[in-house]
Amino acid sequence: MEDVSNIDFSQVIETSQDTLRLSLNGEKTVLKFRGDTPDFLVGLQQYTYAEIIPIMRSDEWSKELEI
C-alpha cells in the first residue's frame, strides 16, 4: 500500500483505491490484470489464481468467522 499512488487503475481490474482488497493490517493489496503485466507492476511478486487463493484465505487476509 505504500506504493498505491503508482497504480494506474486504467490497467488493472480494480477501479480505484476504494475498491482495493486490503490485508487485515491494511499494509498489502492484490491487483488483478489481464494480458501483459502493466509497467508499474514489473518486478513485483505475481501469482496465478490458484496460487493466490490460499494466501487470501490465510490469517493475514481473512478473519475466522465465529459462530
mmJSON file of the N, C-alpha and C atoms, coordinates in Angstrom:
{"data_MODEL":{"atom_site":{
"group_PDB":["ATOM","ATOM","ATOM","ATOM","ATOM","ATOM","ATOM","ATOM","ATOM","ATOM","ATOM","ATOM","ATOM","ATOM","ATOM","ATOM","ATOM","ATOM","ATOM","ATOM","ATOM","ATOM","ATOM","ATOM","ATOM","ATOM","ATOM","ATOM","ATOM","ATOM","ATOM","ATOM","ATOM","ATOM","ATOM","ATOM","ATOM","ATOM","ATOM","ATOM","ATOM","ATOM","ATOM","ATOM","ATOM","ATOM","ATOM","ATOM","ATOM","ATOM","ATOM","ATOM","ATOM","ATOM","ATOM","ATOM","ATOM","ATOM","ATOM","ATOM","ATOM","ATOM","ATOM","ATOM","ATOM","ATOM","ATOM","ATOM","ATOM","ATOM","ATOM","ATOM","ATOM","ATOM","ATOM","ATOM","ATOM","ATOM","ATOM","ATOM","ATOM","ATOM","ATOM","ATOM","ATOM","ATOM","ATOM","ATOM","ATOM","ATOM","ATOM","ATOM","ATOM","ATOM","ATOM","ATOM","ATOM","ATOM","ATOM","ATOM","ATOM","ATOM","ATOM","ATOM","ATOM","ATOM","ATOM","ATOM","ATOM","ATOM","ATOM","ATOM","ATOM","ATOM","ATOM","ATOM","ATOM","ATOM","ATOM","ATOM","ATOM","ATOM","ATOM","ATOM","ATOM","ATOM","ATOM","ATOM","ATOM","ATOM","ATOM","ATOM","ATOM","ATOM","ATOM","ATOM","ATOM","ATOM","ATOM","ATOM","ATOM","ATOM","ATOM","ATOM","ATOM","ATOM","ATOM","ATOM","ATOM","ATOM","ATOM","ATOM","ATOM","ATOM","ATOM","ATOM","ATOM","ATOM","ATOM","ATOM","ATOM","ATOM","ATOM","ATOM","ATOM","ATOM","ATOM","ATOM","ATOM","ATOM","ATOM","ATOM","ATOM","ATOM","ATOM","ATOM","ATOM","ATOM","ATOM","ATOM","ATOM","ATOM","ATOM","ATOM","ATOM","ATOM","ATOM","ATOM","ATOM","ATOM","ATOM","ATOM","ATOM","ATOM","ATOM","ATOM","ATOM","ATOM","ATOM","ATOM","ATOM"],
"id":[1,2,3,4,5,6,7,8,9,10,11,12,13,14,15,16,17,18,19,20,21,22,23,24,25,26,27,28,29,30,31,32,33,34,35,36,37,38,39,40,41,42,43,44,45,46,47,48,49,50,51,52,53,54,55,56,57,58,59,60,61,62,63,64,65,66,67,68,69,70,71,72,73,74,75,76,77,78,79,80,81,82,83,84,85,86,87,88,89,90,91,92,93,94,95,96,97,98,99,100,101,102,103,104,105,106,107,108,109,110,111,112,113,114,115,116,117,118,119,120,121,122,123,124,125,126,127,128,129,130,131,132,133,134,135,136,137,138,139,140,141,142,143,144,145,146,147,148,149,150,151,152,153,154,155,156,157,158,159,160,161,162,163,164,165,166,167,168,169,170,171,172,173,174,175,176,177,178,179,180,181,182,183,184,185,186,187,188,189,190,191,192,193,194,195,196,197,198,199,200,201],
"type_symbol":["N","C","C","N","C","C","N","C","C","N","C","C","N","C","C","N","C","C","N","C","C","N","C","C","N","C","C","N","C","C","N","C","C","N","C","C","N","C","C","N","C","C","N","C","C","N","C","C","N","C","C","N","C","C","N","C","C","N","C","C","N","C","C","N","C","C","N","C","C","N","C","C","N","C","C","N","C","C","N","C","C","N","C","C","N","C","C","N","C","C","N","C","C","N","C","C","N","C","C","N","C","C","N","C","C","N","C","C","N","C","C","N","C","C","N","C","C","N","C","C","N","C","C","N","C","C","N","C","C","N","C","C","N","C","C","N","C","C","N","C","C","N","C","C","N","C","C","N","C","C","N","C","C","N","C","C","N","C","C","N","C","C","N","C","C","N","C","C","N","C","C","N","C","C","N","C","C","N","C","C","N","C","C","N","C","C","N","C","C","N","C","C","N","C","C","N","C","C","N","C","C"],
"label_atom_id":["N","CA","C","N","CA","C","N","CA","C","N","CA","C","N","CA","C","N","CA","C","N","CA","C","N","CA","C","N","CA","C","N","CA","C","N","CA","C","N","CA","C","N","CA","C","N","CA","C","N","CA","C","N","CA","C","N","CA","C","N","CA","C","N","CA","C","N","CA","C","N","CA","C","N","CA","C","N","CA","C","N","CA","C","N","CA","C","N","CA","C","N","CA","C","N","CA","C","N","CA","C","N","CA","C","N","CA","C","N","CA","C","N","CA","C","N","CA","C","N","CA","C","N","CA","C","N","CA","C","N","CA","C","N","CA","C","N","CA","C","N","CA","C","N","CA","C","N","CA","C","N","CA","C","N","CA","C","N","CA","C","N","CA","C","N","CA","C","N","CA","C","N","CA","C","N","CA","C","N","CA","C","N","CA","C","N","CA","C","N","CA","C","N","CA","C","N","CA","C","N","CA","C","N","CA","C","N","CA","C","N","CA","C","N","CA","C","N","CA","C","N","CA","C","N","CA","C","N","CA","C","N","CA","C"],
"label_alt_id":[null,null,null,null,null,null,null,null,null,null,null,null,null,null,null,null,null,null,null,null,null,null,null,null,null,null,null,null,null,null,null,null,null,null,null,null,null,null,null,null,null,null,null,null,null,null,null,null,null,null,null,null,null,null,null,null,null,null,null,null,null,null,null,null,null,null,null,null,null,null,null,null,null,null,null,null,null,null,null,null,null,null,null,null,null,null,null,null,null,null,null,null,null,null,null,null,null,null,null,null,null,null,null,null,null,null,null,null,null,null,null,null,null,null,null,null,null,null,null,null,null,null,null,null,null,null,null,null,null,null,null,null,null,null,null,null,null,null,null,null,null,null,null,null,null,null,null,null,null,null,null,null,null,null,null,null,null,null,null,null,null,null,null,null,null,null,null,null,null,null,null,null,null,null,null,null,null,null,null,null,null,null,null,null,null,null,null,null,null,null,null,null,null,null,null,null,null,null,null,null,null],
"label_comp_id":["MET","MET","MET","GLU","GLU","GLU","ASP","ASP","ASP","VAL","VAL","VAL","SER","SER","SER","ASN","ASN","ASN","ILE","ILE","ILE","ASP","ASP","ASP","PHE","PHE","PHE","SER","SER","SER","GLN","GLN","GLN","VAL","VAL","VAL","ILE","ILE","ILE","GLU","GLU","GLU","THR","THR","THR","SER","SER","SER","GLN","GLN","GLN","ASP","ASP","ASP","THR","THR","THR","LEU","LEU","LEU","ARG","ARG","ARG","LEU","LEU","LEU","SER","SER","SER","LEU","LEU","LEU","ASN","ASN","ASN","GLY","GLY","GLY","GLU","GLU","GLU","LYS","LYS","LYS","THR","THR","THR","VAL","VAL","VAL","LEU","LEU","LEU","LYS","LYS","LYS","PHE","PHE","PHE","ARG","ARG","ARG","GLY","GLY","GLY","ASP","ASP","ASP","THR","THR","THR","PRO","PRO","PRO","ASP","ASP","ASP","PHE","PHE","PHE","LEU","LEU","LEU","VAL","VAL","VAL","GLY","GLY","GLY","LEU","LEU","LEU","GLN","GLN","GLN","GLN","GLN","GLN","TYR","TYR","TYR","THR","THR","THR","TYR","TYR","TYR","ALA","ALA","ALA","GLU","GLU","GLU","ILE","ILE","ILE","ILE","ILE","ILE","PRO","PRO","PRO","ILE","ILE","ILE","MET","MET","MET","ARG","ARG","ARG","SER","SER","SER","ASP","ASP","ASP","GLU","GLU","GLU","TRP","TRP","TRP","SER","SER","SER","LYS","LYS","LYS","GLU","GLU","GLU","LEU","LEU","LEU","GLU","GLU","GLU","ILE","ILE","ILE"],
"label_asym_id":["A","A","A","A","A","A","A","A","A","A","A","A","A","A","A","A","A","A","A","A","A","A","A","A","A","A","A","A","A","A","A","A","A","A","A","A","A","A","A","A","A","A","A","A","A","A","A","A","A","A","A","A","A","A","A","A","A","A","A","A","A","A","A","A","A","A","A","A","A","A","A","A","A","A","A","A","A","A","A","A","A","A","A","A","A","A","A","A","A","A","A","A","A","A","A","A","A","A","A","A","A","A","A","A","A","A","A","A","A","A","A","A","A","A","A","A","A","A","A","A","A","A","A","A","A","A","A","A","A","A","A","A","A","A","A","A","A","A","A","A","A","A","A","A","A","A","A","A","A","A","A","A","A","A","A","A","A","A","A","A","A","A","A","A","A","A","A","A","A","A","A","A","A","A","A","A","A","A","A","A","A","A","A","A","A","A","A","A","A","A","A","A","A","A","A","A","A","A","A","A","A"],
"label_entity_id":["1","1","1","1","1","1","1","1","1","1","1","1","1","1","1","1","1","1","1","1","1","1","1","1","1","1","1","1","1","1","1","1","1","1","1","1","1","1","1","1","1","1","1","1","1","1","1","1","1","1","1","1","1","1","1","1","1","1","1","1","1","1","1","1","1","1","1","1","1","1","1","1","1","1","1","1","1","1","1","1","1","1","1","1","1","1","1","1","1","1","1","1","1","1","1","1","1","1","1","1","1","1","1","1","1","1","1","1","1","1","1","1","1","1","1","1","1","1","1","1","1","1","1","1","1","1","1","1","1","1","1","1","1","1","1","1","1","1","1","1","1","1","1","1","1","1","1","1","1","1","1","1","1","1","1","1","1","1","1","1","1","1","1","1","1","1","1","1","1","1","1","1","1","1","1","1","1","1","1","1","1","1","1","1","1","1","1","1","1","1","1","1","1","1","1","1","1","1","1","1","1"],
"label_seq_id":[1,1,1,2,2,2,3,3,3,4,4,4,5,5,5,6,6,6,7,7,7,8,8,8,9,9,9,10,10,10,11,11,11,12,12,12,13,13,13,14,14,14,15,15,15,16,16,16,17,17,17,18,18,18,19,19,19,20,20,20,21,21,21,22,22,22,23,23,23,24,24,24,25,25,25,26,26,26,27,27,27,28,28,28,29,29,29,30,30,30,31,31,31,32,32,32,33,33,33,34,34,34,35,35,35,36,36,36,37,37,37,38,38,38,39,39,39,40,40,40,41,41,41,42,42,42,43,43,43,44,44,44,45,45,45,46,46,46,47,47,47,48,48,48,49,49,49,50,50,50,51,51,51,52,52,52,53,53,53,54,54,54,55,55,55,56,56,56,57,57,57,58,58,58,59,59,59,60,60,60,61,61,61,62,62,62,63,63,63,64,64,64,65,65,65,66,66,66,67,67,67],
"pdbx_PDB_ins_code":[null,null,null,null,null,null,null,null,null,null,null,null,null,null,null,null,null,null,null,null,null,null,null,null,null,null,null,null,null,null,null,null,null,null,null,null,null,null,null,null,null,null,null,null,null,null,null,null,null,null,null,null,null,null,null,null,null,null,null,null,null,null,null,null,null,null,null,null,null,null,null,null,null,null,null,null,null,null,null,null,null,null,null,null,null,null,null,null,null,null,null,null,null,null,null,null,null,null,null,null,null,null,null,null,null,null,null,null,null,null,null,null,null,null,null,null,null,null,null,null,null,null,null,null,null,null,null,null,null,null,null,null,null,null,null,null,null,null,null,null,null,null,null,null,null,null,null,null,null,null,null,null,null,null,null,null,null,null,null,null,null,null,null,null,null,null,null,null,null,null,null,null,null,null,null,null,null,null,null,null,null,null,null,null,null,null,null,null,null,null,null,null,null,null,null,null,null,null,null,null,null],
"Cartn_x":[0.813,0.0,0.857,2.115,2.97,3.159,2.906,3.065,1.72,0.652,-0.687,-0.797,-0.051,-0.119,0.441,1.183,1.748,0.783,-0.348,-1.283,-1.972,-1.897,-2.643,-3.909,-5.001,-6.236,-6.834,-6.347,-6.825,-6.207,-5.197,-4.508,-4.801,-5.647,-5.977,-7.493,-7.948,-9.378,-10.012,-9.305,-9.818,-10.001,-10.976,-11.297,-10.78,-10.458,-9.963,-9.369,-8.759,-8.212,-9.323,-10.535,-11.67,-12.092,-11.705,-12.12,-11.027,-9.913,-8.82,-9.159,-8.822,-8.926,-7.609,-7.699,-6.511,-6.328,-5.063,-4.776,-5.387,-5.561,-6.204,-5.472,-4.148,-3.396,-3.347,-3.943,-4.019,-2.735,-1.731,-0.434,-0.252,-1.097,-0.925,-2.236,-2.112,-3.261,-2.885,-3.876,-3.677,-4.329,-3.616,-4.151,-4.328,-5.418,-5.685,-5.583,-5.031,-4.944,-5.054,-5.39,-5.463,-4.387,-3.807,-2.82,-1.437,-0.727,0.642,0.695,1.793,1.994,2.148,1.318,1.484,2.882,3.44,4.798,5.006,4.017,4.195,4.206,3.882,3.922,5.131,5.891,7.065,8.027,8.493,9.43,8.773,7.438,6.729,6.258,6.014,5.564,4.249,4.153,2.922,2.527,1.227,0.677,-0.391,-0.565,-1.707,-2.916,-4.082,-5.301,-5.173,-4.714,-4.576,-3.584,-2.565,-1.566,-2.067,-2.877,-3.282,-4.434,-5.265,-6.422,-6.021,-5.063,-4.687,-4.112,-3.42,-2.867,-4.003,-4.995,-6.12,-6.98,-6.89,-7.641,-6.837,-5.605,-4.748,-5.168,-4.622,-4.927,-4.518,-3.596,-3.159,-4.245,-5.123,-6.117,-7.551,-7.821,-9.206,-9.353,-10.428,-10.752,-11.549,-11.308,-12.09,-13.431,-14.482,-15.823,-16.159,-16.674,-17.107,-18.611,-19.021,-20.469,-21.003],
"Cartn_y":[-1.196,0.0,1.261,1.132,2.322,2.878,2.057,2.488,2.685,2.824,2.908,4.08,5.117,6.268,5.935,4.836,4.415,3.586,3.203,2.335,3.113,2.563,3.102,2.253,2.756,1.974,1.678,2.326,2.004,0.705,0.164,-1.047,-2.268,-2.107,-3.221,-3.348,-4.446,-4.71,-3.78,-3.479,-2.591,-1.197,-0.452,0.828,2.048,1.865,2.979,2.431,3.303,2.888,2.344,2.841,2.403,0.966,0.405,-0.957,-1.991,-1.569,-2.498,-3.376,-4.644,-5.527,-5.422,-5.159,-4.978,-6.147,-6.399,-7.359,-6.802,-7.647,-7.2,-6.048,-5.992,-4.895,-3.662,-3.753,-2.628,-2.296,-3.156,-2.872,-3.429,-4.387,-5.038,-5.029,-5.076,-5.232,-6.172,-6.646,-7.511,-6.826,-6.757,-6.181,-7.275,-7.193,-8.154,-7.436,-8.136,-7.581,-8.711,-8.341,-9.318,-8.972,-9.993,-9.756,-9.476,-8.595,-8.277,-7.557,-7.77,-7.112,-5.609,-4.808,-3.355,-2.947,-1.92,-1.472,-1.219,-0.636,-0.292,-1.52,-2.7,-3.942,-4.819,-4.467,-5.26,-5.296,-6.492,-6.667,-6.956,-6.836,-7.159,-8.605,-9.183,-10.575,-10.749,-11.819,-12.143,-13.575,-13.814,-15.127,-15.476,-16.758,-17.222,-17.235,-17.408,-17.51,-18.652,-19.813,-20.972,-20.709,-19.929,-19.624,-18.593,-17.633,-16.552,-16.949,-17.884,-18.259,-18.696,-19.614,-19.99,-18.808,-17.92,-16.744,-15.857,-15.627,-14.77,-15.393,-16.694,-17.382,-17.479,-16.985,-17.073,-16.045,-16.197,-15.285,-13.843,-13.661,-12.308,-11.546,-12.286,-11.664,-11.898,-12.949,-13.309,-13.599,-13.095,-13.404,-14.696,-15.492,-16.699,-16.301,-16.801,-16.47,-17.231,-16.519,-17.154,-17.352,-18.584,-18.895,-19.114],
"Cartn_z":[0.0,0.0,0.0,0.35,0.345,-1.067,-2.095,-3.48,-4.188,-3.434,-4.03,-5.004,-4.799,-5.712,-7.093,-7.221,-8.504,-9.351,-8.78,-9.506,-10.618,-11.818,-12.957,-13.069,-12.53,-12.464,-13.841,-14.882,-16.223,-16.734,-16.034,-16.476,-15.61,-14.594,-13.702,-13.584,-13.008,-12.863,-11.827,-10.766,-9.738,-10.335,-9.846,-10.467,-9.702,-8.425,-7.621,-6.326,-5.559,-4.264,-3.37,-3.541,-2.724,-3.006,-4.153,-4.491,-4.228,-3.647,-3.353,-2.163,-2.257,-1.103,-0.349,0.944,1.774,2.722,3.085,4.151,5.429,6.434,7.668,8.336,8.192,8.8,7.893,6.7,5.779,5.046,5.153,4.544,3.135,2.739,1.434,0.664,-0.65,-1.526,-2.666,-3.365,-4.519,-5.712,-6.813,-8.042,-9.077,-9.826,-10.894,-12.227,-13.21,-14.555,-15.561,-16.78,-17.878,-18.901,-19.499,-20.55,-19.996,-20.677,-20.303,-18.96,-18.248,-16.962,-17.161,-16.471,-16.557,-16.087,-16.72,-16.41,-14.923,-14.246,-12.839,-11.921,-12.47,-11.687,-12.006,-13.017,-13.387,-12.208,-11.885,-10.782,-9.447,-9.377,-8.144,-8.191,-7.032,-6.936,-7.683,-8.481,-9.177,-8.856,-8.817,-8.504,-9.528,-9.766,-10.541,-9.606,-10.173,-9.357,-8.351,-8.81,-7.926,-6.792,-7.055,-6.023,-5.017,-5.462,-4.57,-3.643,-4.041,-3.223,-1.814,-1.636,-0.264,0.531,-0.156,0.523,1.023,0.173,0.547,1.65,1.808,2.874,4.168,4.157,5.341,6.393,7.594,8.701,8.405,7.48,7.133,6.366,5.682,4.815,5.256,5.992,6.326,7.814,8.375,9.762,9.807,10.832,11.012,11.567,10.946,11.396,12.669,13.65,14.894,14.814,15.089,15.015,16.396],
"occupancy":[1.0,1.0,1.0,1.0,1.0,1.0,1.0,1.0,1.0,1.0,1.0,1.0,1.0,1.0,1.0,1.0,1.0,1.0,1.0,1.0,1.0,1.0,1.0,1.0,1.0,1.0,1.0,1.0,1.0,1.0,1.0,1.0,1.0,1.0,1.0,1.0,1.0,1.0,1.0,1.0,1.0,1.0,1.0,1.0,1.0,1.0,1.0,1.0,1.0,1.0,1.0,1.0,1.0,1.0,1.0,1.0,1.0,1.0,1.0,1.0,1.0,1.0,1.0,1.0,1.0,1.0,1.0,1.0,1.0,1.0,1.0,1.0,1.0,1.0,1.0,1.0,1.0,1.0,1.0,1.0,1.0,1.0,1.0,1.0,1.0,1.0,1.0,1.0,1.0,1.0,1.0,1.0,1.0,1.0,1.0,1.0,1.0,1.0,1.0,1.0,1.0,1.0,1.0,1.0,1.0,1.0,1.0,1.0,1.0,1.0,1.0,1.0,1.0,1.0,1.0,1.0,1.0,1.0,1.0,1.0,1.0,1.0,1.0,1.0,1.0,1.0,1.0,1.0,1.0,1.0,1.0,1.0,1.0,1.0,1.0,1.0,1.0,1.0,1.0,1.0,1.0,1.0,1.0,1.0,1.0,1.0,1.0,1.0,1.0,1.0,1.0,1.0,1.0,1.0,1.0,1.0,1.0,1.0,1.0,1.0,1.0,1.0,1.0,1.0,1.0,1.0,1.0,1.0,1.0,1.0,1.0,1.0,1.0,1.0,1.0,1.0,1.0,1.0,1.0,1.0,1.0,1.0,1.0,1.0,1.0,1.0,1.0,1.0,1.0,1.0,1.0,1.0,1.0,1.0,1.0,1.0,1.0,1.0,1.0,1.0,1.0],
"B_iso_or_equiv":[0.0,0.0,0.0,0.0,0.0,0.0,0.0,0.0,0.0,0.0,0.0,0.0,0.0,0.0,0.0,0.0,0.0,0.0,0.0,0.0,0.0,0.0,0.0,0.0,0.0,0.0,0.0,0.0,0.0,0.0,0.0,0.0,0.0,0.0,0.0,0.0,0.0,0.0,0.0,0.0,0.0,0.0,0.0,0.0,0.0,0.0,0.0,0.0,0.0,0.0,0.0,0.0,0.0,0.0,0.0,0.0,0.0,0.0,0.0,0.0,0.0,0.0,0.0,0.0,0.0,0.0,0.0,0.0,0.0,0.0,0.0,0.0,0.0,0.0,0.0,0.0,0.0,0.0,0.0,0.0,0.0,0.0,0.0,0.0,0.0,0.0,0.0,0.0,0.0,0.0,0.0,0.0,0.0,0.0,0.0,0.0,0.0,0.0,0.0,0.0,0.0,0.0,0.0,0.0,0.0,0.0,0.0,0.0,0.0,0.0,0.0,0.0,0.0,0.0,0.0,0.0,0.0,0.0,0.0,0.0,0.0,0.0,0.0,0.0,0.0,0.0,0.0,0.0,0.0,0.0,0.0,0.0,0.0,0.0,0.0,0.0,0.0,0.0,0.0,0.0,0.0,0.0,0.0,0.0,0.0,0.0,0.0,0.0,0.0,0.0,0.0,0.0,0.0,0.0,0.0,0.0,0.0,0.0,0.0,0.0,0.0,0.0,0.0,0.0,0.0,0.0,0.0,0.0,0.0,0.0,0.0,0.0,0.0,0.0,0.0,0.0,0.0,0.0,0.0,0.0,0.0,0.0,0.0,0.0,0.0,0.0,0.0,0.0,0.0,0.0,0.0,0.0,0.0,0.0,0.0,0.0,0.0,0.0,0.0,0.0,0.0],
"pdbx_formal_charge":[null,null,null,null,null,null,null,null,null,null,null,null,null,null,null,null,null,null,null,null,null,null,null,null,null,null,null,null,null,null,null,null,null,null,null,null,null,null,null,null,null,null,null,null,null,null,null,null,null,null,null,null,null,null,null,null,null,null,null,null,null,null,null,null,null,null,null,null,null,null,null,null,null,null,null,null,null,null,null,null,null,null,null,null,null,null,null,null,null,null,null,null,null,null,null,null,null,null,null,null,null,null,null,null,null,null,null,null,null,null,null,null,null,null,null,null,null,null,null,null,null,null,null,null,null,null,null,null,null,null,null,null,null,null,null,null,null,null,null,null,null,null,null,null,null,null,null,null,null,null,null,null,null,null,null,null,null,null,null,null,null,null,null,null,null,null,null,null,null,null,null,null,null,null,null,null,null,null,null,null,null,null,null,null,null,null,null,null,null,null,null,null,null,null,null,null,null,null,null,null,null],
"auth_seq_id":[1,1,1,2,2,2,3,3,3,4,4,4,5,5,5,6,6,6,7,7,7,8,8,8,9,9,9,10,10,10,11,11,11,12,12,12,13,13,13,14,14,14,15,15,15,16,16,16,17,17,17,18,18,18,19,19,19,20,20,20,21,21,21,22,22,22,23,23,23,24,24,24,25,25,25,26,26,26,27,27,27,28,28,28,29,29,29,30,30,30,31,31,31,32,32,32,33,33,33,34,34,34,35,35,35,36,36,36,37,37,37,38,38,38,39,39,39,40,40,40,41,41,41,42,42,42,43,43,43,44,44,44,45,45,45,46,46,46,47,47,47,48,48,48,49,49,49,50,50,50,51,51,51,52,52,52,53,53,53,54,54,54,55,55,55,56,56,56,57,57,57,58,58,58,59,59,59,60,60,60,61,61,61,62,62,62,63,63,63,64,64,64,65,65,65,66,66,66,67,67,67],
"auth_comp_id":["MET","MET","MET","GLU","GLU","GLU","ASP","ASP","ASP","VAL","VAL","VAL","SER","SER","SER","ASN","ASN","ASN","ILE","ILE","ILE","ASP","ASP","ASP","PHE","PHE","PHE","SER","SER","SER","GLN","GLN","GLN","VAL","VAL","VAL","ILE","ILE","ILE","GLU","GLU","GLU","THR","THR","THR","SER","SER","SER","GLN","GLN","GLN","ASP","ASP","ASP","THR","THR","THR","LEU","LEU","LEU","ARG","ARG","ARG","LEU","LEU","LEU","SER","SER","SER","LEU","LEU","LEU","ASN","ASN","ASN","GLY","GLY","GLY","GLU","GLU","GLU","LYS","LYS","LYS","THR","THR","THR","VAL","VAL","VAL","LEU","LEU","LEU","LYS","LYS","LYS","PHE","PHE","PHE","ARG","ARG","ARG","GLY","GLY","GLY","ASP","ASP","ASP","THR","THR","THR","PRO","PRO","PRO","ASP","ASP","ASP","PHE","PHE","PHE","LEU","LEU","LEU","VAL","VAL","VAL","GLY","GLY","GLY","LEU","LEU","LEU","GLN","GLN","GLN","GLN","GLN","GLN","TYR","TYR","TYR","THR","THR","THR","TYR","TYR","TYR","ALA","ALA","ALA","GLU","GLU","GLU","ILE","ILE","ILE","ILE","ILE","ILE","PRO","PRO","PRO","ILE","ILE","ILE","MET","MET","MET","ARG","ARG","ARG","SER","SER","SER","ASP","ASP","ASP","GLU","GLU","GLU","TRP","TRP","TRP","SER","SER","SER","LYS","LYS","LYS","GLU","GLU","GLU","LEU","LEU","LEU","GLU","GLU","GLU","ILE","ILE","ILE"],
"auth_asym_id":["A","A","A","A","A","A","A","A","A","A","A","A","A","A","A","A","A","A","A","A","A","A","A","A","A","A","A","A","A","A","A","A","A","A","A","A","A","A","A","A","A","A","A","A","A","A","A","A","A","A","A","A","A","A","A","A","A","A","A","A","A","A","A","A","A","A","A","A","A","A","A","A","A","A","A","A","A","A","A","A","A","A","A","A","A","A","A","A","A","A","A","A","A","A","A","A","A","A","A","A","A","A","A","A","A","A","A","A","A","A","A","A","A","A","A","A","A","A","A","A","A","A","A","A","A","A","A","A","A","A","A","A","A","A","A","A","A","A","A","A","A","A","A","A","A","A","A","A","A","A","A","A","A","A","A","A","A","A","A","A","A","A","A","A","A","A","A","A","A","A","A","A","A","A","A","A","A","A","A","A","A","A","A","A","A","A","A","A","A","A","A","A","A","A","A","A","A","A","A","A","A"],
"auth_atom_id":["N","CA","C","N","CA","C","N","CA","C","N","CA","C","N","CA","C","N","CA","C","N","CA","C","N","CA","C","N","CA","C","N","CA","C","N","CA","C","N","CA","C","N","CA","C","N","CA","C","N","CA","C","N","CA","C","N","CA","C","N","CA","C","N","CA","C","N","CA","C","N","CA","C","N","CA","C","N","CA","C","N","CA","C","N","CA","C","N","CA","C","N","CA","C","N","CA","C","N","CA","C","N","CA","C","N","CA","C","N","CA","C","N","CA","C","N","CA","C","N","CA","C","N","CA","C","N","CA","C","N","CA","C","N","CA","C","N","CA","C","N","CA","C","N","CA","C","N","CA","C","N","CA","C","N","CA","C","N","CA","C","N","CA","C","N","CA","C","N","CA","C","N","CA","C","N","CA","C","N","CA","C","N","CA","C","N","CA","C","N","CA","C","N","CA","C","N","CA","C","N","CA","C","N","CA","C","N","CA","C","N","CA","C","N","CA","C","N","CA","C","N","CA","C","N","CA","C","N","CA","C","N","CA","C"],
"pdbx_PDB_model_num":[1,1,1,1,1,1,1,1,1,1,1,1,1,1,1,1,1,1,1,1,1,1,1,1,1,1,1,1,1,1,1,1,1,1,1,1,1,1,1,1,1,1,1,1,1,1,1,1,1,1,1,1,1,1,1,1,1,1,1,1,1,1,1,1,1,1,1,1,1,1,1,1,1,1,1,1,1,1,1,1,1,1,1,1,1,1,1,1,1,1,1,1,1,1,1,1,1,1,1,1,1,1,1,1,1,1,1,1,1,1,1,1,1,1,1,1,1,1,1,1,1,1,1,1,1,1,1,1,1,1,1,1,1,1,1,1,1,1,1,1,1,1,1,1,1,1,1,1,1,1,1,1,1,1,1,1,1,1,1,1,1,1,1,1,1,1,1,1,1,1,1,1,1,1,1,1,1,1,1,1,1,1,1,1,1,1,1,1,1,1,1,1,1,1,1,1,1,1,1,1,1]
}}}
